[in-house]
């Protein structure tokens, strides 16, 4: 994130691969003198408990760890039994928790 900001590449939003990375992105954005979400929206992925207590509270995609673990365990058991092809994975339910780290993008961003 810091390299992106140093290169004057400023998208209106970023999506992190997990919430801890998103929290680091928000920190880098603030250290660069910008604000979340006014200058850049940030979205995380995995909905850790800390996400709702960051400043601003982090918008994130919730993924059921229980469902993910059940599917991973079933695939592991299937492989352990000597079968080469794992059972088809089911769809994991996700939910977007919209909090305060996102807002509507500015239609006419200021040129820097």
N, C-alpha and C positions, 0 to 999 in steps of 0.2 A: 504494500500500500504506500509506504514512504517513497519507494522508487517511482511509482506511478505519479504521485503528487509532485515529486521533484522534477519529473519530465513534463510537467504542465499538462498531463493527460488527466482530465477530470470528468469522468462519466457522471451522470446524474444519480446512478445507483450501482451498488456492488452486491454480489451474492457470495457469501463465504461457504466453504465446504463444511464448516462446523461453527458452532457458536463461539468457541474460544478464539478462533481466527477472526470472527466478526467483531468480537470485543477488542482485539488487537487493532483491527482496521479503524474502529471508532476512535481509539486512542491516537493513532497516527494522523487521522483527519483533524482531530482537535489540536494536536501538536503543530500541525501545519497552518494553524490559524483559521481553519474552516469549522463549520458546525454541521452536526448531524441532527436532523435530516435536511435542514434548510439548504446546505450546499451539496450534500450527497446523502442519499438514503443507503442504509445498510441492512441486509437480511442475513440471518444465520441459518444453520440447519442442525437440528437435533433437539432443540428445546431443553437445554440443561436448566436446572433450577435457578441458577444465577441470572439467567437471561431476563427475567422480569424485574430484577433489582439493579441492572446497569443504569447508567445515566446517559442518554435516555434509555428507557426500557427497550430491549431488543426485539424487533420483529423477527420471527423465526418459524421454521417448518418443523412441526412435531412429527416424530416417527416413533412408533411403539417399539421400545427396546425389547419388550417381552415377545412380540410377534417376530421380530428380527432374530432373536435368540432361538425361538422355537423352530424357525425355518432353517437356521444354520445347524442346529442340533440334529434335526431330521436328516439333513444332507450329510452330516458327519456320520450318523448311524448307518445311513444307506451305503456310504463309501466303506465303512468299517466292515460291513458284511461281504465285501468283495465285489460289489456291483460297481461297474465302471461309470454308469450314467446316473447322476443324481436325480431324484424326483423333481418334477417341474415345480419351480417356486411359485407360491401364490402371490397375489398382489398385496403389498403392505399398505395399510391405510395411512395417509398423511393428513395433516391439518395445518393451515397457515394461521399462526397467531399474530395478528397485526397489532403492534404496539407503537411506541413513539419514535422509533428509529427510521421510519419511512414517512414520506409525504408525496404529494403530487409533484411531478417534475415541473420546473419552471419552463414555460414555453419559449421564453426569450432569455436564455442564460447570458449573463454579462461576459463579454470577451475580456480576457486578461492578457 
